[in-house]
Amino acid sequence: MEQAIKDEEQTKKSIYTVGGIAALIAALLFRKNIGSEFVMYREFGIIDWGPSPTPVTAEEWFTLLQDNVLLGLTLLDFFDIINYCLVSLVFITLYYVLRSTNEDYMTIALISGLIGVAVYFASNQAFSLLSLSNQYAAASIGQKATILTAGEALLAIHNPGSVYQGTGIYLSHFLVSLSGLIIAIVMFQSSIFSKPTAYAGIIANGFVMGHFILLIIAPQMTFLPYLIASPALLIWYVLISRKLYEFNSVKMEKGLLPRVIIVTAFVIYILIPFLLIFL
């Protein structure tokens, strides 16, 4: 009996550790919409480097991927794939933590989030386009037309350079954001997470849901919800990570959270642009 209790506690600690690390990495490194933020910085004149406008046709994407593969994959939202892997782990952990508060809501949130992630994996065409771009670079003139046609077919599913995306991209964004919003509401109902954590999650995921309204009434402004949601989402993940570490009896030392935010700002605004420019 005593051994069973110890094993259960060890399992809990492992779950909290995995979820906490995943949330922190999702906030610090592999953040969602890094490509969209790069485009926004360029449009606002914060940076004057990179393709302008963003590639739209298959040939334009192939050229960018050959010139700068890291930037091309970034603009094709490759890092969102990693982010969604991490978010899946966070959602599973939060289900384990919050199911006692509202198991029905958390079950809906978990299923919605995991389906959204799976749909995104099937919809993101970054690596497929990279493969075609390599084939295009080595192809004869006669073969290039066929490869361009295949590229356009992939871009019909996922093309970040277009105002409108494929159905799968919209469905995945909606399901993952809905999941995050439900989880944040359950956080608000519980006594486990602080109210600031719940508010950060509600603001972040709520504004992302606003993307779909702007898509109908003002499609050229669809970047705005993500611009507002990004800081709140970053804070939400950091606060989740801190709480999960506290569950694991690993207290964050005083003053660590501000340092985490400073490191995050460095990674976002200095390190990632540097890598995009020089690699």
Secondary structure, 3 states (H helix, E strand, C coil): CHHHHHHHHHHHHHHHHHHHHHHHHHHHCCCCCHHHHHHHHHHCCCCCCCCCCCCCCHHHHHHHHHHCHHHHHHHCCHHHHHHHHHHHHHHHHHHHHHCCCCHHHHHHHHHHHHHHHHHHHHHCCHHHHHHHHHHHHHCCHHHHHHHHHHHHHHHCCCCCCCCCCCHHHHHHHHHHHHHHHHHHHHHHHCCCCCHHHHHHHHHHHHHHHHHHHHHHHCHHHCHHHHHHHHHHHHHHHHHHHHHHHHHCCCCCCCCHHHHHHHHHHHHHHHHHHHHHHHC
